[in-house]
Amino acid sequence: MFKITPDQNELDAIPRDLSFHPSQVTNPHTLTPAQVAQYNSDGFVKGIRVIPEDDMAEHRRYFDKLLREVTAAGGDSYSISTAHLTYGRVYDLLKDPRIVTCVKDLLGENVIGWGSHYFCKMPHDGKSVAWHQDSSYWPLSSSKTVTVWLAVDDADVENACMWFIPGSHAHGQIDYETSSDTEGNVLNQTIKNVEQFGETVPVELKAGEISLHSDLLLHGSQANHADRRRCGLTLRYCTPDVRAGENWNLKGVVVSGNDDGDGHWANPPRPSRD
């Protein structure tokens, strides 16, 4: 129903503000003031426990079943996108107060959850996720999306965790190239010579922990050469004033507060399928 990566000409037709909008939250409830300040300066925070290990083990069993069904139907481990519109359990995670309260500490009281995508790298998966900025892929303006990366499996350097470049979100949109077929990129954009933007930082997480990053932050991950899988669920959130093209407003669920009376975001109900 929705393209994971819209065509470039579709994106070019949409006027977009791709500049960083710092968090204005001064009294966070779950994150610390220092973490909010880190998000503004570095573009991310990481290593926040939101779901206990036992609960995450249950979700891992659910994902294992879901992955078997999707691959049997011809998909792959990267196919499960906009999952909250199909699967009730993912919808529940998108609205989970333990996650949303962290997002509110960055975006404020009114929050829209609009994205959910499992990025699952199987053992010895040859694919990487090239250095990129999320906002370059999305028909959204302004650039006010926070991505929560929820570790379904433990993620570390050995099994190809994400890497961030602190402060790279402050450069606005960075020029990229269309990825070549030989790159083995899960997506289709590649930013070259990223060392000019700073040091790279591994985002190692235990299952049930999250990182939160700006849609302008440079990030990527290498191919998984380990014997262990590395799965994470990305959950995307923005403020209600963000405008969505290509009917992406149909994805948006009000997860906190309201839609400012505007009604731009469709706020679909929980799907019945678990």
C-alpha positions as CSV (number, residue, x, y, z in Angstrom):
1,M,0.0,0.0,0.0
2,F,2.8,2.4,0.9
3,K,6.3,2.5,-0.7
4,I,9.1,2.0,1.7
5,T,11.2,4.3,-0.4
6,P,9.1,6.7,-2.6
7,D,10.5,7.6,-6.0
8,Q,12.8,10.5,-6.2
9,N,10.6,12.5,-8.5
10,E,7.7,12.1,-6.0
11,L,9.9,13.4,-3.3
12,D,11.1,16.3,-5.4
13,A,7.6,17.4,-6.1
14,I,6.9,18.0,-2.4
15,P,8.3,21.3,-0.7
16,R,10.1,20.1,2.4
17,D,11.7,21.8,5.3
18,L,14.7,19.5,6.1
19,S,16.3,21.4,9.0
20,F,16.6,20.2,12.6
21,H,14.1,21.5,15.0
22,P,15.4,21.1,18.6
23,S,13.3,19.7,21.4
24,Q,11.6,22.5,23.3
25,V,10.7,20.2,26.3
26,T,12.1,21.7,29.5
27,N,10.5,19.3,32.1
28,P,10.9,15.7,30.9
29,H,9.2,12.9,32.8
30,T,11.2,9.8,31.8
31,L,14.3,11.1,30.0
32,T,16.6,13.3,32.0
33,P,17.2,17.0,31.1
34,A,20.7,15.9,30.1
35,Q,19.3,13.3,27.7
36,V,17.1,15.9,26.1
37,A,20.1,18.2,25.8
38,Q,22.1,15.3,24.3
39,Y,19.3,14.7,21.7
40,N,19.5,18.4,20.7
41,S,23.3,18.4,20.5
42,D,24.1,14.9,19.2
43,G,20.9,14.0,17.5
44,F,20.2,10.8,19.5
45,V,20.0,9.1,22.9
46,K,20.5,5.4,23.4
47,G,20.5,2.5,25.8
48,I,17.1,3.2,27.5
49,R,15.4,0.1,28.9
50,V,11.6,0.3,28.2
51,I,10.5,-3.4,28.0
52,P,11.5,-6.1,30.5
53,E,13.5,-9.0,29.1
54,D,10.6,-11.5,29.7
55,D,8.1,-9.3,27.8
56,M,10.6,-8.9,25.0
57,A,11.2,-12.6,24.8
58,E,7.4,-13.0,24.2
59,H,7.5,-10.4,21.4
60,R,10.5,-12.2,19.9
61,R,8.5,-15.4,19.7
62,Y,5.7,-13.4,18.1
63,F,8.1,-11.9,15.5
64,D,9.6,-15.4,14.8
65,K,6.1,-16.6,13.9
66,L,5.3,-13.5,11.8
67,L,8.6,-13.8,9.9
68,R,7.9,-17.4,9.0
69,E,4.5,-16.4,7.7
70,V,5.9,-13.5,5.7
71,T,8.8,-15.5,4.1
72,A,6.4,-18.3,3.3
73,A,4.3,-15.8,1.3
74,G,7.3,-14.7,-0.7
75,G,8.6,-11.8,1.5
76,D,11.9,-11.4,3.3
77,S,13.2,-10.3,6.7
78,Y,13.0,-6.6,5.6
79,S,9.4,-6.8,4.2
80,I,7.4,-6.1,7.3
81,S,6.8,-2.4,7.0
82,T,4.0,-0.1,8.2
83,A,3.2,-3.1,10.3
84,H,1.0,-1.2,12.8
85,L,-1.7,-1.0,10.1
86,T,-1.8,-4.8,9.8
87,Y,-0.8,-6.3,13.1
88,G,-2.5,-5.4,16.4
89,R,0.5,-6.2,18.5
90,V,2.7,-3.8,16.6
91,Y,0.0,-1.1,16.8
92,D,0.0,-1.7,20.6
93,L,3.8,-1.2,20.7
94,L,3.5,2.0,18.7
95,K,1.1,3.3,21.4
96,D,2.9,1.7,24.3
97,P,3.2,4.3,27.1
98,R,6.6,3.0,28.1
99,I,7.9,4.1,24.7
100,V,5.6,7.1,24.0
101,T,6.6,8.8,27.3
102,C,10.2,8.9,26.1
103,V,9.1,10.4,22.7
104,K,6.9,13.0,24.5
105,D,10.0,14.1,26.3
106,L,11.5,15.1,23.0
107,L,8.4,16.1,20.9
108,G,6.0,17.4,23.5
109,E,2.5,16.3,24.6
110,N,0.9,15.9,21.1
111,V,2.5,13.0,19.2
112,I,1.6,11.1,16.0
113,G,3.0,7.6,15.5
114,W,3.2,7.0,11.8
115,G,5.8,4.3,11.0
116,S,6.7,0.8,12.0
117,H,9.3,-1.4,10.2
118,Y,11.2,-4.5,11.3
119,F,14.8,-4.4,10.2
120,C,15.9,-8.0,10.6
121,K,19.4,-9.1,9.6
122,M,19.6,-12.8,9.5
123,P,22.8,-14.6,10.4
124,H,25.4,-14.1,7.6
125,D,23.0,-11.7,5.9
126,G,25.0,-10.0,3.1
127,K,23.0,-6.8,3.1
128,S,24.0,-3.6,4.8
129,V,22.2,-0.3,5.4
130,A,24.4,2.4,3.8
131,W,25.0,5.7,5.6
132,H,21.8,7.8,5.2
133,Q,19.4,10.3,6.7
134,D,15.8,9.0,7.2
135,S,14.3,12.4,6.2
136,S,15.7,12.1,2.6
137,Y,13.3,9.1,2.0
138,W,10.1,10.6,3.4
139,P,7.4,12.8,1.9
140,L,7.2,14.7,5.1
141,S,7.7,18.3,6.2
142,S,8.9,19.7,8.6
143,S,11.7,17.4,9.6
144,K,10.4,16.6,13.1
145,T,10.3,12.8,13.2
146,V,11.9,10.9,16.1
147,T,12.7,7.2,15.3
148,V,12.6,4.7,18.2
149,W,14.8,1.7,17.4
150,L,13.5,-1.1,19.7
151,A,15.9,-4.0,20.0
152,V,14.0,-7.3,19.4
153,D,17.4,-9.2,19.6
154,D,20.5,-8.1,21.4
155,A,22.4,-5.8,18.9
156,D,26.1,-5.3,19.1
157,V,29.1,-4.7,16.8
158,E,29.5,-8.4,16.1
159,N,26.0,-8.9,14.6
160,A,25.8,-5.5,12.8
161,C,24.3,-3.0,15.2
162,M,23.5,0.5,14.0
163,W,26.2,3.3,14.0
164,F,25.5,7.0,14.5
165,I,27.5,10.1,13.8
166,P,26.9,12.5,16.6
167,G,26.0,16.1,15.5
168,S,25.5,15.2,11.9
169,H,21.8,16.1,12.2
170,A,22.8,19.8,12.3
171,H,24.0,19.9,8.7
172,G,20.5,19.7,7.1
173,Q,20.0,17.4,4.2
174,I,23.3,16.0,3.0
175,D,23.9,15.1,-0.6
176,Y,23.5,11.4,-1.4
177,E,23.9,9.1,-4.4
178,T,21.6,6.4,-5.6
179,S,23.0,3.1,-4.4
180,S,24.4,0.7,-6.9
181,D,23.2,-2.9,-7.2
182,T,26.6,-4.1,-6.1
183,E,26.4,-2.4,-2.7
184,G,23.9,-4.8,-1.2
185,N,22.1,-1.9,0.4
186,V,18.7,-2.6,2.0
187,L,17.6,0.9,1.0
188,N,18.5,2.9,-2.1
189,Q,20.6,5.9,-1.0
190,T,24.2,6.2,0.0
191,I,26.0,9.1,1.5
192,K,29.8,8.9,0.8
193,N,32.8,10.3,2.7
194,V,30.9,10.5,6.0
195,E,34.1,10.8,8.0
196,Q,34.0,14.5,7.3
197,F,31.0,14.7,9.7
198,G,32.7,13.2,12.7
199,E,33.4,10.1,14.6
200,T,31.1,7.0,14.3
201,V,29.5,5.6,17.5
202,P,28.1,2.0,17.7
203,V,24.5,1.7,19.1
204,E,24.7,-1.5,21.1
205,L,21.4,-2.4,22.7
206,K,20.1,-5.3,24.7
207,A,16.7,-6.7,23.7
208,G,14.0,-4.4,25.1
209,E,16.2,-1.3,25.1
210,I,15.7,1.6,22.7
211,S,17.6,4.4,21.0
212,L,15.9,7.5,19.8
213,H,17.3,9.5,16.9
214,S,16.5,12.5,14.7
215,D,15.4,11.9,11.1
216,L,18.4,14.0,10.0
217,L,21.0,12.0,11.9
218,L,23.5,10.1,9.7
219,H,23.4,6.4,10.5
220,G,23.8,3.0,9.0
221,S,24.8,-0.6,9.7
222,Q,27.1,-3.2,8.2
223,A,26.3,-6.7,6.9
224,N,25.7,-9.3,9.6
225,H,28.6,-11.8,9.5
226,A,27.7,-13.4,12.8
227,D,25.9,-16.6,13.6
228,R,23.3,-14.6,15.5
229,R,20.3,-12.7,14.0
230,R,19.9,-8.9,14.6
231,C,16.3,-7.7,14.6
232,G,15.0,-4.3,15.6
233,L,11.6,-2.6,15.2
234,T,11.7,1.0,14.1
235,L,8.8,3.1,15.4
236,R,8.4,6.6,13.9
237,Y,6.8,9.6,15.7
238,C,6.3,13.2,14.8
239,T,4.5,16.3,15.9
240,P,0.9,16.9,14.5
241,D,1.9,19.9,12.5
242,V,4.1,17.8,10.2
243,R,2.5,17.5,6.7
244,A,2.6,14.2,4.8
245,G,2.4,13.7,1.1
246,E,1.8,10.5,-0.9
247,N,-1.1,9.6,1.4
248,W,1.3,8.9,4.3
249,N,-1.1,10.8,6.6
250,L,-3.2,7.6,6.4
251,K,-0.5,5.9,8.5
252,G,-0.6,8.4,11.4
253,V,-2.0,7.3,14.8
254,V,-2.6,9.8,17.6
255,V,-0.5,8.2,20.4
256,S,-0.6,11.2,22.8
257,G,-2.6,14.3,23.1
258,N,-4.5,15.3,19.9
259,D,-4.1,16.2,16.3
260,D,-4.6,19.9,17.1
261,G,-8.1,19.7,15.7
262,D,-6.6,19.6,12.3
263,G,-7.5,16.0,11.3
264,H,-4.6,15.7,8.8
265,W,-3.6,12.4,10.3
266,A,-6.1,9.6,9.8
267,N,-5.8,8.0,13.2
268,P,-6.8,4.5,12.1
269,P,-8.1,2.0,14.7
270,R,-6.2,-1.0,16.0
271,P,-6.2,-3.8,13.4
272,S,-8.0,-7.0,14.5
273,R,-5.2,-9.3,13.3
274,D,-2.6,-10.1,16.0
